[in-house]
Amino acid sequence: QVQLVESGGGLVQPGGSLRLSCAASGVIFSISDMRWYRQAPEKQRELVASIDSGRRTNYLDSVRGRFTISRDNTKKTAYLQMNSLKPEDTAIYYCNLRDRRTSLEYWGQGTQVTVSS
């Protein structure tokens, strides 16, 4: 069974930066898309960024230019570099990946990002 372990969340001041990591453990042959979602209190979950096996990326309009998603296939890890953070970025961030062979999706446990003075 594949497990995703997230790290890197925390409290940061507006304008600051955080780097989230999502490491996959267990048996997985190949990872297709990797994604980061977030959910703020009283709001719907939204897709923040995605990266496919060819490293093509897509971003939520509100984070484009500030966030960068990347992946390390050897380490089976996805990253989300978040710069110029704003209070409205405050949310629980979840990583998600899809197994290319089985098409099964796996989710991280979530990591809290709080942007506040």
C-alpha positions in Angstrom: 0.0 0.0 0.0 1.3 3.4 -0.9 1.4 6.1 1.8 2.1 9.8 1.3 3.9 11.7 4.1 3.6 15.5 4.0 5.9 17.9 5.7 6.9 21.6 5.6 3.8 23.3 6.8 3.8 25.9 9.6 3.2 29.5 10.5 4.7 32.2 8.3 4.3 35.9 8.0 2.8 37.5 4.9 5.5 37.7 2.2 7.3 34.7 3.6 8.0 31.3 2.0 7.4 27.7 2.8 8.4 24.5 0.9 6.0 21.5 1.2 7.2 18.0 0.6 5.2 14.9 -0.1 7.1 11.6 0.0 5.6 8.4 -1.3 6.5 5.1 0.4 5.5 1.6 -0.5 5.4 -0.3 -3.8 4.5 1.9 -6.8 5.7 1.2 -10.3 5.2 4.6 -11.8 3.6 7.9 -10.8 1.6 9.8 -13.4 0.2 13.1 -12.1 1.1 14.6 -8.8 -1.1 17.4 -7.3 -1.4 19.7 -4.4 -4.9 20.7 -3.1 -5.8 23.0 -0.3 -8.9 23.6 1.8 -9.5 26.6 3.9 -12.1 26.8 6.7 -15.7 27.1 5.3 -14.4 26.8 1.7 -14.4 24.1 -0.9 -11.3 22.1 -1.6 -9.4 23.5 -4.6 -6.7 22.3 -6.9 -3.6 24.4 -6.3 -1.0 22.9 -8.7 -0.4 19.8 -10.8 2.6 18.3 -12.5 2.5 15.3 -15.0 5.1 12.8 -15.8 6.5 15.1 -18.5 6.8 17.8 -15.9 4.2 20.0 -17.5 2.6 22.1 -14.8 -0.7 23.9 -14.1 -1.6 26.3 -11.4 -4.5 27.9 -9.8 -4.7 31.5 -11.1 -4.3 33.0 -7.7 -1.0 31.2 -7.0 0.6 31.3 -10.5 3.9 33.1 -10.4 4.2 32.6 -6.6 4.1 28.8 -6.3 6.2 26.2 -8.0 5.4 22.5 -8.1 8.2 20.0 -8.8 8.9 16.3 -8.5 11.9 14.0 -7.8 11.1 10.7 -9.4 14.0 9.0 -7.7 12.9 10.0 -4.3 9.2 9.6 -5.3 8.6 13.1 -3.8 6.6 16.1 -4.8 7.3 19.6 -3.7 5.4 22.8 -3.5 7.6 25.9 -3.2 5.4 28.8 -1.9 6.7 32.3 -2.1 5.2 35.7 -1.4 2.6 34.0 0.8 -0.6 35.8 1.6 -3.2 35.4 4.4 -5.6 34.0 1.9 -3.2 31.1 1.3 -4.0 29.8 4.8 -5.4 26.3 4.5 -4.7 22.7 5.0 -2.6 21.5 2.0 -3.0 17.9 0.7 -0.8 16.1 -1.8 -2.3 13.6 -4.2 -0.7 11.2 -6.7 -2.0 8.7 -9.2 -0.4 5.3 -9.9 0.0 5.0 -13.6 -0.3 1.2 -13.6 -3.4 0.9 -11.4 -4.9 4.4 -11.7 -5.4 4.4 -8.0 -5.1 7.7 -6.2 -3.4 8.3 -2.9 -3.6 11.2 -0.5 -1.3 12.7 2.1 -2.5 13.4 5.6 -2.6 17.2 5.1 -0.3 19.9 6.5 -1.4 23.2 7.9 -0.1 26.4 6.3 -1.0 29.5 8.3 0.0 33.0 6.9 -0.5 35.6 9.6 1.3 38.5 11.2 
